[in-house]
Amino acid sequence: MIRLEVRTGQSTGRTFESDEDLVRIGRAESNDLVLADHHVSGEHASVVFNGTAWVLRDHYSTNGTRVLRGGEPRSLASEPGRELVLSTGDVIELGEEGGAVQVAVTLCDEDEDDAKIVSVRNVEDLEAVEQTVDRDLLGALYDAQKAISAAIDLDEVIDAVAVQVFRFLPRATHVTVALREEDEQGRSKKSSRYVPVGTRVRDGGDSEAIPITRSVFKRVVKERAAVLAADARRDVGETASLMAAQILSTIGVPLWQGERILGVLQVDNRAAQGLFKESDLDILALLAQSASQGFIRARLVGRLRAAEERQRSENAYLKRREERRRFDGIIGESKAMQEVFEHLRKVVDTRVTVLIEGETGTGKELVASAVHYWSNRRDKLFVAQNCAAMPENLLESELFGHKKGAFTGATDDKKGLFELADGGTLFLDEVGEMPVSLQAKLLRVLQEGEIRPVGSSRTKRVDTRIVAATNRDLEKEVAEGRFREDLYYRLKVFPIRLPPLRERRQDIPTLAVHFLKRYTEEFGRSVRGFSQHAMEAMQAYKWPGNVRELENEVQRLVIQAEPEQFIEPQHLSPRIRQAESILDRVRPAKGTLKETMEEIEKWLLRQALEEHGNNKSATAKTLGITREGLHKKLKNYGMT
């Protein structure tokens, strides 16, 4: 049993006693020892009985955990696994130094409560035990070992072991298996507990979980020995479902692999008066050899299946993302897009960070894909993350990964996107939306090439190229304190500006025909194309949603159009048809596209000037251009 006494803080004077294997300490109400002090984390630490000792475990608390021993503080942050074996007289400090909550530790000796130990068999002595067993029994034990070996899953092994125990030990009524906690690599920590994983009852009776007899269990683990005990009723009788027996007998047998104790097999007599015999102990010790191998195999199979499932899920996830990122090509014949292509050719095979700037819908992710797939990193992963799509804590875990137990819900280690994209490219969309605290961690990756998963004390080196994108004015964000200046200059090593669609109107017919072909094939439609008037209306429209809006419009048109029909102006959305009405009013003379667009622009300038009584400033504001830009246009058209 452990006794904890709070010596400082809001709960000073409170004592807590427990004979459970796990005591949770923290600010949250779900803890066993609740400490309301503000610098204690929600799930700050725990004290765990590992079979031989009590171990303090820090759960990566915000303000840290220390142990005062002989007046000298020992920080758990510097201990392997953030764990430390406790002794009576230790004082646990939770929170900031100088204001931490202090909890004194007393470990109670349970020797006087031990069940009477009748006999002990050390693991090392099992060969001698086997030589004392007669030939017929050895044959039966060999058949039992084959039956246990045939089981694969954990539950199957427990069933097989229980069947053989009940076969060879007529007095046995209950079989309970407790296994030591392991991580996904099959490793145990100092603070790993022995947790009951299954109980079987003779004749298929009530199979509620039976607690392990503490006094027997401690000796099994400490001495690596099979133990036969009598009068164990005090330890387990009050919590067991069967309480009729006046004398209970228990055998605890270690499950082992080399020097490691993997678990304990406990067999109880709970239904009739009488004790197990030493011969029962010998048989059970021999069965434990096969049982140990069975549980090792079952756990290995479980880990392999879990790893396979994680790998399958991860591959499916990455494959879906890869399919979304691949592209047939970036479409654009305008001068503005030719400049973009020239920038891409210069930068793709370098390692420098690229910042793609442009309005929503201009195709920033497509250009980021080009940076990756046109580069010598194309055989590695291209991974994308929208920085505005997640809250800060989840985004940090998504980017950098986390360790098991780093926070509530972190049941396994997880690789972050930086690690998944090692050797490849990570695209950070809407990087201007990233919280300032995460900006500092991103800057570290750019400067040092290292990441630190959430809850880990170790860094990992990664070779991940960063391509970032934003529709914000980052210089303005820096000036207003919402974006780190040092990160801004790190990202803007090679900026690429994507022009909005209104600045590359000559690409609208090419894009529209491309989307028409894609969606007629995808939907199995036979639309013949765009009429000249429909295309003129589309070119006159400003497309505030850029290429994305154009794609959505064409998709809608393909769905609504009749078979073998041309798309006419009346099929277009009302907002686009407004541009068509301008054409009707202007009625430009037939000529080149450039001449037609100039006539429309002159008409729009005249209309705007008339509406504002020839006020140049108001006219420029309405048209969305500067006063100087307006004067330049009027001069070019001879309208000054």
C-alpha positions, 0 to 999 in steps of 0.5 A: 500500500502507498500513502501520500500526504499533501504538505503544501498547496491548496490541499495541504494536510490531505492524505491519500492511501491506496492499495491499487497498482495505479494512482493518478495525480493532477488537476483534473477531476478524473485523477485519484489525487486531485490537486487544484493548484493552477500550476499542476497539469490536468494529468500531471503524474502517476505512481505505479506499482510494477510488481516489485516497486512503486514508480513515479511517472511524469506525464510531460507536465507543463511545469515539471515534476521533481523528487526531493530525496535527502534534501536534494531535488531530482527532476524527472525530465532528466530521468530515463523515461521521466520515471523514478523508483520511489522510497519511503521519505521521498517528497514529490514536487509538482509544478514550478520550483519555489511554488510547487505542491509537495507530496510526501510518500510512505510505502507500507510493508505488507509482509504481515498480510502475506498469505502463507507460502507453502512451496516455491519453484524457481524458474531455473529449477524447472528442468529438475522438476520435469525429471520427477514427472512420470512418463505418462504424465509427460506425454499428456503435458506434451499434448497440452503444449501442442494445444497451447502452441496452436493458439494464435490470438491472445484470447485463444491462448488464454482459453487454451491455457485455461483448458489445460489447467482445468484438465490437470488441476482438478481443484482449480476453479479460476485461471487469471492471466496478468501481463506486463504493459508494453509499447508497440515495439514490445518494450516495457518501462520501469513503471509498466504494470501487470494488468489482468487481461483475462479470467476463465472459470471452470465449467464456463461460469461467471468470468468477471476479472479476478484481481491478482493476489498481491502478496503471491504476485510480488514474490512471483515477480521478485523471485522469478518463481512459481509460488503455492500459497494457502489462506489467500482469502484475505487478499482476494476473497472480498472482491471475488464472486465466489466466497463460500470456501473457508480455505482458499489456495492459490498458485502464482506462476511467472510467464517469462522470456529469458530474464524478463518476467512477462506476466503472471498466471494465477490459479485459484481454488475457490469452490471447495475446502482443501489446498493445492498440492506441490504436484499441482505446483510442479505441473503448472510450472511446466505448463507455464513454459508453453504458456509463456511462448504462447503469450509471447507469440500472441502479443507479437501477432497483435503488434504485427496486425496493429502495425499492418493496420496502421501501415495500411491506413497510412498508405491509404491516407497518403495515396488519397493525398497523392492522387489529389495532388497529382495534375495533368499540367498547369494551363496558361499561355498568357505572358503572366503565366509564362513568367510563372513557368520561368520562375518554376524552371529556375527553382524546382531543382534547388532546396530553397523555400518557395512562397507562393502568393496569390488570391484564393482560387488561383491554383497555388496548390497546383503550383506547389505540386509542380515544384515537387513533381518537376524536381529531383524529389518527385520519387518522395512524398508530396504532403499538404496541410492547410494551416487554417483548417486545425486548432493550434494543438492539433496542428502542432501534432499533425506537423511534428508528430507526438509521443504516446501519452503526450496528451489525452487521446495520444494512445500511440506514437504518431509521425508528423507530416515533416517526418512523412515528407522526409526527402520530399516536399511539405506544402503549407497552405494558408501559412499566414493563418499559423499561430505565432507560437507554432511559427517559432517551431517552423522557424527552427525546422527551417534553420536547423532541419530538426523537429521535436514531436510533442511530448518528446525530449529528443529531436529528429533531423529531416530533409523536408523542402517547404513550399508555403502559400498565402492569400494574405499580405504577409508584410502587412501581417508582420507590421501588425505583429501577427507574423514573425518577421524572421520567419517571413524572410525565411519563407520568402527566399523565392517568392512566386506571385500567381496572377488572378484570372482577371489579369490573364483573360486570354487564358479563359478560353483555354481553361474553359475548354480544358474543364469542359473536356474533363467534365464531359468525359467524367459525367458521360455528357456530349456538350459540343462547346461554347458559343462565341457570345457565351465565351465573350461573356465569360471573358468579360466577367471579372472572376473574383473566385479565379480559376476555381470559380471558372471550373465550378461554373463549367462543371455546372454547365456540363450537368445542365446542358442538353446532349449535343448542345452548345453552351449559350449566354442564357445558360451562364450564371446570372452574375456572368450574364451581367457582363453579357449585357454590357456587350449588348450595350456597348456593341463593339465593332468586329475586330480583334479581341484586343480591340474589342476589350479596349472598346469595352474598357473605354465604355466602362470608364465613361460610365464611371466618370459620368456616375461620379460627376467626373470626380477622378478619385471617386471613379478610381475607387469604384473601379478598384484602381489608383488615381494615377492608374486612372489618369494613365488609362484616360491618357492612353485612350485620349479621354483626358 
